[in-house]
Amino acid sequence: MDGAVIGVVVAFVLGLLVLRGGMRVVNQIERGVVFRWGKALPAYRHPGVTFLIPFADRMRKVNVQVVTMPVPTQEGITKDNVSVKVDAVVYFRVTDPIRAAIEVQDYVFAVGQVAQSSLRSIIGKSDLDDLLTDRERLHEGLALMIDSPAAEWGIHIDRVEIKDVQLPESLKRSMSRQAEAERERRARVITADGEFQAAQQLANASRIMSDTPEAMQLRLLQTVVEVAAEKNSTLVMPFPVELLRYFDRAAKRLDQEVEKNERELDAPEGQAALKAGIEQIAAVADRFGPRAEVTAAPEPSPEAPAPAPGDRPRA
């Protein structure tokens, strides 16, 4: 009887040891791939407690979290023959633990190698401007190139991003000069556009003032008020340019009248009219006062010699 009890106890303890040896715990971030006698079972073990057959089953845990893997800096020549150095980062995760455990020996290393070769390939197919400005399209193309072989390994590429593009120093200086020239060109265009708009507004204002002269006077008074507001001891009054133009035109008309009168007096008709006027003056003098000898000045004969400067006129 005692031997039977001892045997039961021993069997129970051995059973517990066997169960303890076959019990495994799968974490939430893992999936268990079970190999029975070296052959993978079609279904993987989910998170929680799972039991394996001792000496027959072997379980490999596969992490299903998103893996962030930096891609080392790759040096290449772009499509427009510029030598650059580019580094990137790849985000991927395991979607099929069985294929990830069977199809590839080390899926992390394999994805890294594919990412490096794909990055060098995308550098050679792209221009420098695309690497600097159109990165979203390059990210999509790079993710597609890496995802094609990775899908066969049960891995899904979530995202690929280019982190940095290192340029040669000479190219950096050239791009800096180009950017400065572009900014200077924009500044000149903006300044010229401002001058053009100001000239248009001044032209419109001049047309309005020419139609309404009172506007010029109001503008003059406004200018006086603005100058007087600064409390200066000397007040500068602007002189209208139109007034100067009026004086100029009046002087020209006066000169023209004088020249016209001189031409008329030099003519024979002018001499006759001058004699008639003198005779009328003499007639009026005889009527209202003592008779005075008023005669016209004799015309100088061309043969008479001109008097010397020292000779006195005879009475």
Disulfide bonds with the S-S distance in Angstrom:
none
